Every structure is written in structure tokens, then in C-alpha cells.
Amino acid sequence: MDPSGDELAGIVDLFGGLTRAELGEALVELAFRDGADREPADFADAIDAAVAEYYLVAVERPTEGGESEGNGEQTDEESLLVPGPVAFPELPEHATDLPHIMDVSGRHVDRERVGEAAEERFRADTARAVAAGDVERMTALLDVSYELEAWAAPVELSTARDRLDDALS
């Protein structure tokens, strides 16, 4: 099983959000259903790629009262992954069984917080790509900027888009 970004988004969407460890466990369960013996680490590259390409967005895990846990300094392992702006979530075969298999209750993550997290990461990614002169990454981020604005209103990325356009000229 080599899940696509859309499939990873579909799996996390089933629960409202999953940590990286939980998503790894879900993928192990699905691989097992397909007859493969896999480890969560086998899926780390696919998860990293989905985050890098904005199929998934990491956001601080909310507490039961809806507030963020901790002081805003959660590690990537503690954050929740939720569907991102370029994702068209789809479920891989047997994914509908996951809520019955995994000991993870449904979660609600505030869309505004997700949009803020995605915008913050986008701006940092833009700065890194421009500083590195990475034309391929800048071009990809330019495309993501339009998706992100539509997905996470009131996010406004015209300044970042101008910076990308200037760097690409």
C-alpha cells in the first residue's frame, strides 16, 4: 500500500484529525487488510510528502474544551494532521473499518485555527524557497497559494504571491 495524499487526507478526515503516530497505525491496519506486514515507519515518507505538498496540515491538538493543549509548542508528533487545501479526500479500500478498529474518538478542529496554521507554514515555506532560489518549490507554492486562500478564508496571500512572482521573474 502506497497511499496518495488524497487517501491520507481521507483517512484523517474520518476522525477529524490524527497524530502522525495514529495515522501510521491506521496505515498499518489497512496494509494488514491487504495482506502486507508493514510498520508505521514505512509510511513516514508518504506522510512527510503529503504535509510538504499541503494535502495535510499540522495543527495543535485541541483539548476537550476546544482550546489548544500546552503553550503552542507541540512537536510534530503531538500535533493533529487534518486535510489540507490541495486535498480531495478519498478513502482507500477498507478505510471505513478504521473507526471500529482504532481506539481514537472523533475530533473537531476549528477551521480558523487550521487556516492560521496553514498560512503560517505557507509563509515560512515561501521564505525558505525564495532564499534558496528553488524555482520548482516556488512554482508549486504559487499554485498552493490560490488553493489555500479559497480553502481558508479569510487568509490573504497576495503579498506572499507577489514575493514568489518577483523571485520567479
C-alpha positions as CSV (number, residue, x, y, z in Angstrom):
1,M,0.0,0.0,0.0
2,D,1.4,3.3,-1.1
3,P,-1.2,5.9,-0.1
4,S,-1.7,9.1,-2.1
5,G,-2.0,12.5,-0.5
6,D,-5.8,12.4,-1.1
7,E,-6.0,9.0,0.6
8,L,-4.1,10.2,3.6
9,A,-6.4,13.2,3.8
10,G,-9.4,10.9,3.6
11,I,-8.1,8.8,6.5
12,V,-7.5,11.7,8.8
13,D,-10.9,13.2,7.8
14,L,-12.6,10.1,9.1
15,F,-11.5,11.1,12.6
16,G,-11.4,14.9,12.2
17,G,-7.7,14.7,12.6
18,L,-5.0,12.2,13.6
19,T,-1.5,12.4,15.0
20,R,1.3,11.1,12.9
21,A,1.5,8.0,15.1
22,E,-2.2,7.4,14.8
23,L,-2.1,7.8,11.0
24,G,0.8,5.4,10.9
25,E,-1.2,2.9,12.9
26,A,-4.2,3.3,10.6
27,L,-2.0,2.7,7.5
28,V,-0.5,-0.5,9.2
29,E,-4.1,-1.7,9.7
30,L,-5.0,-1.1,6.1
31,A,-1.9,-2.8,4.9
32,F,-2.7,-5.8,7.1
33,R,-6.1,-6.0,5.5
34,D,-4.4,-6.1,2.1
35,G,-2.2,-8.9,3.4
36,A,1.0,-6.9,3.9
37,D,3.0,-6.7,7.1
38,R,4.1,-3.1,7.5
39,E,5.4,-0.8,10.2
40,P,4.3,2.8,10.8
41,A,7.8,4.0,9.9
42,D,7.2,2.5,6.4
43,F,4.7,5.4,5.8
44,A,6.8,8.3,7.2
45,D,7.9,9.5,3.7
46,A,4.4,9.4,2.3
47,I,3.1,11.4,5.3
48,D,6.0,13.9,5.1
49,A,5.3,14.4,1.3
50,A,1.6,14.9,2.0
51,V,2.4,17.6,4.6
52,A,5.0,19.2,2.3
53,E,2.6,19.3,-0.6
54,Y,-0.3,20.6,1.5
55,Y,-2.5,17.5,1.3
56,L,-2.2,17.5,5.1
57,V,-1.8,20.4,7.6
58,A,-0.5,20.1,11.1
59,V,-2.3,22.0,13.8
60,E,-2.1,22.0,17.6
61,R,-4.2,19.3,19.2
62,P,-7.3,20.9,20.9
63,T,-8.1,19.8,24.5
64,E,-11.6,18.6,25.4
65,G,-12.7,22.2,25.9
66,G,-11.6,23.1,22.4
67,E,-8.5,25.1,23.4
68,S,-5.0,24.2,22.2
69,E,-3.0,21.9,24.5
70,G,0.2,23.2,26.0
71,N,1.8,26.5,25.3
72,G,1.8,26.3,21.5
73,E,5.0,24.4,21.3
74,Q,3.8,20.9,20.5
75,T,6.0,18.7,18.5
76,D,5.1,17.4,15.1
77,E,4.3,14.0,16.7
78,E,1.8,15.7,19.1
79,S,0.0,17.9,16.5
80,L,-3.0,16.7,14.6
81,L,-2.9,16.2,10.9
82,V,-6.0,17.4,9.1
83,P,-7.0,17.6,5.4
84,G,-5.2,20.4,3.7
85,P,-6.1,22.9,0.9
86,V,-5.0,20.8,-2.1
87,A,-6.6,17.6,-0.8
88,F,-9.7,15.9,-2.3
89,P,-10.1,13.4,0.5
90,E,-10.8,9.9,-0.7
91,L,-10.9,6.7,1.3
92,P,-8.7,3.7,0.4
93,E,-10.2,0.3,0.5
94,H,-11.2,-0.9,3.9
95,A,-10.7,2.6,5.5
96,T,-14.4,2.8,6.6
97,D,-13.4,0.0,9.1
98,L,-10.8,2.1,10.8
99,P,-13.1,3.9,13.3
100,H,-14.2,0.4,14.5
101,I,-10.6,-0.9,14.8
102,M,-8.7,2.1,16.2
103,D,-9.2,3.5,19.7
104,V,-9.5,7.1,18.5
105,S,-12.6,9.2,19.1
106,G,-13.7,11.7,16.6
107,R,-12.2,15.2,16.9
108,H,-13.2,18.6,15.9
109,V,-10.6,21.1,15.0
110,D,-11.6,24.8,14.5
111,R,-11.2,25.6,10.7
112,E,-10.0,29.1,11.5
113,R,-7.1,27.6,13.6
114,V,-6.3,25.2,10.7
115,G,-6.3,28.1,8.3
116,E,-3.9,30.1,10.5
117,A,-1.6,27.2,10.9
118,A,-1.5,26.6,7.1
119,E,-0.9,30.3,6.4
120,E,1.9,30.5,8.9
121,R,3.6,27.4,7.4
122,F,3.0,28.7,3.8
123,R,4.7,32.0,4.6
124,A,7.7,30.1,6.1
125,D,7.9,27.8,3.2
126,T,7.8,30.8,0.8
127,A,10.6,32.5,2.6
128,R,12.8,29.3,2.5
129,A,12.0,28.7,-1.2
130,V,12.9,32.3,-2.2
131,A,16.0,32.3,0.0
132,A,17.2,29.0,-1.6
133,G,16.2,30.1,-5.2
134,D,14.2,26.9,-5.5
135,V,12.2,27.5,-8.7
136,E,10.3,24.2,-8.6
137,R,9.2,24.8,-5.0
138,M,8.3,28.5,-5.6
139,T,6.2,27.4,-8.6
140,A,4.4,24.8,-6.5
141,L,3.8,27.2,-3.7
142,L,2.4,29.8,-6.1
143,D,-0.2,27.2,-7.1
144,V,-0.9,26.3,-3.5
145,S,-1.5,30.0,-2.6
146,Y,-4.7,30.1,-4.6
147,E,-6.0,26.9,-3.1
148,L,-5.1,28.0,0.4
149,E,-6.9,31.3,0.0
150,A,-10.1,29.7,-1.2
151,W,-9.9,26.9,1.4
152,A,-9.1,29.0,4.4
153,A,-10.9,32.3,4.1
154,P,-10.0,35.0,5.3
155,V,-6.4,34.0,4.6
156,E,-5.0,36.5,2.2
157,L,-1.7,35.7,0.5
158,S,-1.2,38.4,-2.2
159,T,2.0,39.7,-0.6
160,A,3.5,36.2,-0.5
161,R,2.3,35.6,-4.0
162,D,4.0,38.8,-5.1
163,R,7.2,37.7,-3.4
164,L,7.1,34.4,-5.3
165,D,6.3,36.1,-8.6
166,D,9.2,38.6,-8.1
167,A,11.6,35.7,-7.3
168,L,10.5,33.7,-10.3
169,S,10.9,36.7,-12.7
